[in-house]
Amino acid sequence: MILDKQLIHAIRVAPESKIRLDRFSTQWPRGESKESLEELRDHAKDLLEENLKRLSESQQRLYANNRFALLIIFQAMDAAGKDGTIRHVMSGINPQGCQVFSFKHPSQEDLDHTFLWHSMCALPERGRIGIFNRSYYEDVLITRVHPQLLEHQQLPPGRRGKAFWASRLDDIRHFERHLASNGTIILKFFLHVSKDEQKRRLLERLTDAGKHWKFSATDLLERSYWDDYMTAYEDAISQTSTLFAPWHIVPADHKWLCRALVSETICRCLKKLKLEYPTLSVEQQNALAIAKKRLENE
């Protein structure tokens, strides 16, 4: 299998590790040549198809078991492929057992609460999969890069230096620990796209009429803050990758590889839960037998 245990381990950020994003490949963690990447593409697509079936079966067990929830968080720079990854990886999921939330500009109601409130309201129920396309991490990423946004959050007076951001990251760790201790499995993915590949994809949006709707002037504005975002991501990932809520830095220059890695990581995580369908009591089995006999005798 091309996405073996060692490769999955390579994209997972160990707890309490200080990471540098420029040391993580945006193409392939092992540095394969362009020719070998071409050979691997078809295998990755086949694996994704296989994982769609595995994920569908795991979701049914998760729903039937009704003890755990799965929260999947996607964070990335613009044009890194979050929407496409969600669409392809989760295409085999029963919509009744999956919820997708996209977090955009906060509403006035959001601003009247803590920065975690909106996400709390969107958490998946037991037995379900919740997907956050962006998340509460925006408040230690975009808000850190643009600190003037804090003026709208109606916070008590105080300094907004390093201690402020460290406190927010500490709040996130405690929040995620609380979720994990109550049965929510958390997987976090940073789709790691290169600046050159982002440029290519943004240009594609400008030259392809079918993709014009995807382009926003703010894409270019945010691109000009690239280094600031990398610093914010490095700090957030380093401080909040834990055993109970690990971060995965997924190379995203090749969409087929990104999708295969994400799907494989999710499938392996659910497999570790060893979920089984509920076992019926003797009384329940007798009731089923009576119902079956009644239907057969109609």
SVG drawing of the C-alpha trace seen along z (x, -y; Angstrom):
<svg xmlns="http://www.w3.org/2000/svg" viewBox="-52 -48 65 66">
<polyline fill="none" stroke="black" stroke-width="0.4" points="0.0,0.0 1.5,-3.4 0.1,-5.1 1.6,-2.9 1.8,-3.4 5.1,-5.2 3.7,-7.8 0.6,-8.4 2.9,-8.9 5.1,-11.3 2.2,-13.8 1.0,-13.6 2.4,-16.3 3.7,-14.8 2.5,-16.5 4.6,-19.3 6.8,-19.5 7.8,-22.8 7.2,-22.6 8.5,-24.6 6.2,-24.4 9.1,-24.8 10.4,-21.5 7.2,-19.7 6.8,-18.9 3.8,-20.3 4.1,-17.5 5.3,-14.2 6.8,-13.5 9.4,-11.1 10.7,-13.3 9.8,-10.9 10.7,-12.0 8.1,-13.4 8.1,-10.2 7.3,-8.1 4.6,-10.5 2.9,-9.9 3.0,-6.1 1.5,-6.6 -1.4,-8.7 -3.6,-5.8 -2.9,-3.8 -3.9,-6.7 -7.2,-7.1 -7.9,-3.4 -7.2,-3.7 -9.6,-6.6 -12.4,-4.5 -11.6,-1.7 -11.7,-4.1 -15.1,-5.5 -16.5,-2.0 -14.6,-1.6 -15.7,-5.0 -19.4,-4.2 -19.3,-1.0 -17.5,-2.7 -20.1,-5.5 -22.9,-3.0 -21.2,-1.3 -20.5,-4.7 -24.1,-5.7 -25.4,-2.4 -23.0,-2.4 -24.0,-5.9 -21.2,-6.4 -18.7,-8.4 -18.7,-11.4 -16.1,-12.3 -15.0,-15.9 -12.9,-16.6 -11.3,-20.1 -9.9,-21.4 -7.7,-24.5 -5.6,-25.9 -4.7,-28.9 -7.0,-30.0 -7.2,-27.6 -5.5,-24.7 -8.5,-22.4 -10.6,-22.1 -13.9,-22.1 -12.7,-19.5 -11.2,-17.3 -14.4,-17.3 -16.5,-16.6 -14.3,-13.6 -13.4,-12.0 -16.9,-12.2 -18.9,-11.4 -19.8,-7.9 -21.2,-9.1 -24.9,-9.0 -25.9,-12.7 -28.1,-11.8 -25.0,-10.9 -22.8,-13.8 -22.8,-17.5 -20.6,-20.1 -20.2,-23.6 -18.3,-26.4 -17.2,-29.2 -17.1,-32.6 -17.3,-36.1 -18.8,-36.0 -22.3,-37.4 -23.2,-39.9 -24.6,-37.0 -21.3,-35.3 -19.5,-38.4 -21.7,-38.6 -20.3,-35.3 -16.9,-33.8 -14.8,-32.9 -15.6,-29.2 -19.4,-29.6 -20.3,-29.3 -18.3,-26.1 -19.8,-24.6 -23.3,-25.0 -22.1,-23.1 -20.5,-20.1 -21.6,-16.7 -23.9,-14.5 -22.9,-11.1 -23.0,-8.7 -22.4,-11.4 -19.5,-12.9 -19.0,-16.7 -16.8,-18.5 -15.6,-22.0 -14.5,-23.8 -12.4,-26.3 -13.1,-26.5 -12.5,-28.2 -8.8,-28.2 -9.6,-31.2 -9.5,-33.2 -5.8,-32.4 -5.0,-32.6 -6.7,-35.3 -7.5,-37.3 -3.8,-37.1 -2.7,-38.2 -5.2,-41.0 -5.4,-42.0 -7.7,-44.9 -10.5,-42.3 -10.3,-42.0 -11.9,-45.4 -15.2,-43.8 -15.2,-41.1 -16.1,-43.3 -13.5,-41.9 -12.6,-43.3 -9.7,-45.8 -6.2,-44.2 -3.0,-43.8 -3.1,-41.7 0.4,-40.5 2.0,-37.0 0.3,-36.1 -3.1,-36.8 -2.6,-34.4 -1.0,-31.8 -4.2,-32.0 -6.4,-31.5 -4.4,-28.4 -4.7,-27.2 -8.5,-27.6 -8.5,-25.5 -6.5,-22.7 -8.8,-22.6 -11.9,-22.7 -10.6,-19.8 -9.6,-17.8 -13.2,-18.2 -14.6,-17.0 -12.3,-14.0 -13.0,-13.0 -16.7,-12.9 -16.4,-10.7 -15.6,-13.1 -12.8,-11.9 -10.9,-14.9 -8.8,-14.9 -7.3,-18.1 -5.9,-18.6 -3.8,-21.5 -3.7,-21.2 -0.2,-22.4 -0.1,-24.1 2.9,-25.9 2.8,-29.6 3.6,-28.7 0.8,-26.2 -1.7,-28.7 -0.7,-31.2 -1.4,-28.7 -4.8,-27.9 -5.7,-31.5 -4.7,-32.3 -6.8,-29.4 -9.8,-30.9 -9.2,-34.1 -8.7,-32.5 -11.4,-29.8 -14.9,-31.3 -16.3,-28.3 -14.2,-29.2 -14.6,-33.0 -17.2,-32.7 -14.5,-31.2 -12.2,-34.2 -12.4,-37.0 -10.3,-40.1 -9.5,-39.2 -7.6,-36.1 -4.8,-38.4 -4.9,-40.5 -4.5,-37.5 -1.8,-36.1 0.3,-39.2 0.4,-38.1 1.7,-34.7 4.7,-34.7 2.5,-36.0 0.0,-33.2 2.8,-30.6 4.0,-31.9 0.5,-31.8 -0.1,-28.3 3.2,-27.1 2.4,-28.4 -1.2,-27.1 -0.3,-23.6 2.7,-23.3 0.7,-24.4 -2.5,-22.4 -1.4,-19.0 -2.1,-16.6 -2.7,-12.8 -6.4,-13.5 -6.6,-16.0 -3.7,-15.6 -2.8,-17.8 -1.9,-16.3 0.1,-18.4 -1.1,-17.1 0.9,-17.9 -1.8,-19.5 0.0,-20.5 -1.3,-17.2 -5.0,-17.0 -5.1,-13.2 -2.5,-12.7 -4.1,-15.0 -7.5,-13.3 -6.0,-9.8 -4.0,-10.8 -7.0,-12.4 -9.3,-9.4 -6.7,-6.9 -6.1,-8.8 -9.8,-8.9 -10.3,-5.2 -7.4,-4.2 -8.7,-6.3 -12.2,-4.8 -10.8,-1.3 -8.9,-1.8 -12.3,-2.3 -13.2,1.3 -16.9,0.3 -19.4,3.1 -23.2,3.1 -25.1,3.2 -25.7,6.7 -29.4,7.4 -30.6,8.8 -32.4,12.1 -35.7,10.2 -35.0,8.1 -34.1,11.2 -37.3,12.9 -39.3,9.8 -37.6,9.9 -38.5,13.5 -42.1,12.8 -42.2,9.9 -40.6,12.0 -43.1,14.8 -46.0,12.4 -44.9,10.9 -44.3,14.3 -47.9,15.4 -49.6,12.4"/>
</svg>
